[in-house]
Amino acid sequence: MKLDNFDIFYIIGIISSSVIMIILITFFFYGIPLIDYFYLIFFWTIKFLSGFGLILTITNGFFFLFKFMKERISKRTLNVFITIQLISCAILIGYGIYGIISSYYESNIPSPEFMEWVDIIVFSFGLISISLTLYLIPLFREEFQDVFEQGNFSRITGKVKIVSRNVKKKYYAFRRQYVRLQMKDHTTIKDILQIWRNKFAVYLLIPMGIGCFLFTPITFVFIVFWIKFFIFDGEPQSYERIALIISIVFIVIISILSYIFDWVFYSAISEFFWTIYIFYLIGIVVGSAIFIYHFTKLKGITLQHITDKIRDIT
């Protein structure tokens, strides 16, 4: 098999980064704090994606609820459900704030054994589901590039979709089919949130790689994949995809086992682990902001409308 310049660079990079990893792990076990902080960045990134994905999950949930009950919901009941969804965004933001405070004060307080296992299950499920849906499955199916280009493609077809949906919305409004009308709005918002989540998954490969700095070959794989894919718009080789899949699986397994057995990789950052809930809150806030912005936009509600309404009330 003939190797081109990039193949040689990749092999040398893996070997060099492996040597650096041995040195860094030695420093790590001698308690160099800077390396601990790098590992936190990985969890910050994952938690941000998890928080953002929570808003998308709720939007999907209400969409399927409307779809299941579209023939049985009155306009008044529909408005109640929409209000609940909007309020749920505020509740989740409050929950995110509570998570920061409670995790900060509970970090030094032993938890009951049952709650420890609940934490482990929630932590493991979140890490595995994010890794599968955003990275591993698209990479296995060779759809990762399509996931990113979906955002660019949406800009080209966006106006066509909006016009098409507006025609359908006017028809549903004329027929007083309010649930179908709302389903069209939810479909648009759901698509927008999915596009943003996919784009974040690509953009955040760099901080994820930096967060794995202790395992330098993984950092090399993440960053090189991102540069070739994002900067040079090159088609990743099969071995690059395989290397990225192996890297993600490895770091997920290490993270879960470290959390369960309190290995040094986790215990070294455990006192700062509450900070990941800050990024969880940021993810929830960003997702909520995108949802509310596009919801009000589709409803034709502007800042001027809100200002006029406040004036009428006062």
N, C-alpha and C positions, 0 to 999 in steps of 0.2 A: 504494500500500500504506500503510495507516494504522499509525503507530507508537504503541505504548503507552509508559507511563513507563519500564518496564524496558528496552525496546528503546533508548530515548533514553539511559538510564543506561549501557547496554552499549556503545553507539557512542562516547559521551563517554569512558568508561573505557578503551577500546581506543586512542583518539587520545591521551589524556593519558598513558597508560602507554608509548606509543610515543615520546613526547617525553622522558619520564623515561629510557627505554632509551638514547636517544642520549647523554644526559648521563652515564649510568652507564658506557657503553662508553668514553666519553672518559676517565673516571676510571680505568677498568680498564686502559687502555693506558698510563696514567700510573703504574700500579703500586699502586693502593689495595688493600691486602691483604684487607680485610674482604670485598670482593666475591668474591675467590678462594674464601674459605671457604664462601660461599653455594653455589657450584657443587658443592662436595664433598657437600653435603647430598643433592643429586639422586642421586649415585652411592651414597651410604650407603643411601638408600631402596631403590634397585633391587637392591643386593646383599643386603639383608635379605630381600626377596621371593624372590630367587634361592636363598638358603640354605634358606628355609622350603620352597620348591617342590621342592628336592632330596629332602627327606624324603617329600613326596607322590609324587614320581616313583618312588622306591624302593618305596614301599607299592604303587603301581600295578603295578610290575614283578613283585613277589612275588605279587600277586593274579592276574595273567595267567599266571604260572608254575603256580600251584595250579590254575587253570582248565584249562590245557592238559594237566596231568598228573594230574588228579583221579582217574582210574581206575587210575593206575599207582604212586601214592605210598603207602607203608605209613605207619602211625602213627609209627614210629620215624624214618623219613626226613622226615616232616612236621615233627617236633620239631627235627630238625637244621636244616631250612630256617628255621624260626621263630627258632631260636637265632642263626643267621647274620644274620638281619635285625636282631635286637636288638643283636648285636655291631656290625653295620654303622653303627648310630647312634653308638656310641662311636668307631668308626674315623673317621667323618665329623667328629666333634667334634675328634678329634686332628688330622685333616687341616686343619680350620679354624684351629687353633692354629698348625700348621706354616705355613699360608699367611700368617698375620700376621707370623711371625718371618722367613720367607724373603723376603717382599716388602719388609719393612723393610730388610733387609741388602742385598738385590739392587737396591734403587732407585737406588743409586749405582754399580752394577757393570754394564758393558755386557753384553748377552746376545748369543749367536750369532744370526746372521740368521734361521736356521731357527726357533729358539725364539721370536723376535720375531713371526714370522708365525703361529706356533701361538697365541701370546698374543692376537694381533689377531683370529684366527678365533674363539677361545673367547669373547673379550670381545664381539665383534659378535654372535655367535649368542645369547649370553645376553641381551643388551640387546634384540635383535629379538624373541626368543621370548617374553620377559616382556611386552613392549609389545603383541605380537599377541594372546596368549592372555588377558591380564588387562584390556586396554583397547581396542585397535583393533577386534578382531573383535566383542566385545560391543557396542561403540558403533555399528559398521556395521550390525549386526543389530537395533539398538535393544533390546538385552537387558541393558544395563548396570544398569538399575534392578532387573531380575529377579535379577541376580547378587547384589546387595546384599540384597534382600528374601528371598532364599533362606534366610539366617540367621534372620530373624524367623519365616519360615514353618516352619522346622525345629523351633522351640520349640513350635509349636502341634501339629505332627504327630509330634514326636519320640517321645512315649510310645506312640502307636499303632504306629510302626515298630518300637520296641524290643519291644513285646509280640508283634507278628507274627514278628519274628526269633527271639525266645525260644522260641516254639512250634515254629518250624522247627528250631532248634538242638536242642531236646529230641528231636524226631523223628530228626534225623541222628545224635544220640548213641545213641539206642535202636537204630538200624540199623547202628551202628559206621561211619558214613560220615564219618570224621574230617576229610577234606580239605574236604568240603562244609561241615562245621561251622566250620572255620577260615575258609573263604571268606565265610561270613556275618559273622564278626567283622571280617575285612578290609574288607568292604563298608561296615560301619558306620564303621570308623576312616577309611577313604578319604573317605567323605562328610563326616565331621567336619573332616578336614584341608582338604578343598576349600572348605567353608564358611568356615573361618578364613582361608584364603588370599584368598578373594574379599572378605571383610570388610576384611582388611588393605589390599587394593588400593584400596578406597574410602577408608578412614581416611587412608591415606598420600598421598592427592592433595595435601593441604596441604603436608607437607614437600617433596614433589616440586615443587610450585609455588614454594615458598621457595627451593629449590635452583636454580630457573631465574630467580632474581631479576635476573641480568644481562640477561636478555631479558624485560623487565617485562611486555609484553603477554601472554606465556605465563603468567607468575605470576598476572596478572589473570584469565585464562581459567580456570585451574585452581581458584583460590580461589572465584570467583563460582559456578562450576559446583558445587563442593562445598557452599557455603553454601545455594544454592537447592535442591539435591538432598537434602542431609542435614539442614539446620536447618529449612527451610520446607516440605520434602516436596513441592516443586513438580515438575511435569513439564518436563524440559529442552526448549527449543525446538530446531528442526532446526539453526538456525545456531549454537547453543551446542555441539551435538554435533560439527558440522563444525569449529568453531573448536578444540575439544578434540582432535579427530583430527589436524588440521593442526599443532597445537602439539606433540603427542607425536611425530609423524613428523619435524618440524623438529628437535626437541631430540635425537632418536635419531640423525639424520643428522649433526648438528653434533658430537655426542659421538664417533661412530665415526670421522669424518674427522679430528677433532682428535687422536684416539688414534693413527690411522695416520700422519698427517703431522706430528705433534708441533706442532700449532697452538698459539697462545698460550693458548687456552681450556684446553687440557690441560697445557701446560708450566708454566702459572702454579700449578697444584696438584699437579704430578707428585711433588714431594717428600713430599706428604702422602697420596699415592694408596694407600699401604699401609694406611691407616686404614679403607678400605672393606672390607677382609677382617675387621675387627672386627665389622662389622655382618653380614657373611656368616656368621661364627661364631654371632652372636646368633640369626640366622634358623634355623640348623641346630639350635641348642640348644632354641629355642622349639618347633620342629617335632618334635624328638625327644621333648621333655617331653610334648607333647600326645599323640603316638603311644603312648609307654610308659604314660602315665596311663590312657588309654582301653583299651589292651591288657590291663593288669592288672585294670582294672575289669570288663571283659567276661569275664575268666577267674575273677572272684570272688576275686582276690588283694588282701588289704588289708595295711596297715602292721602290723597285729597278727599276721597270718600270717607276714610276713617276720621280725618280732621273735622269734616263737616258733621259727621255723626256725633263726635264728642261735643262740638259746639251746640248742637241741638239738645243734647242731654243736659249740658250745663246752662 
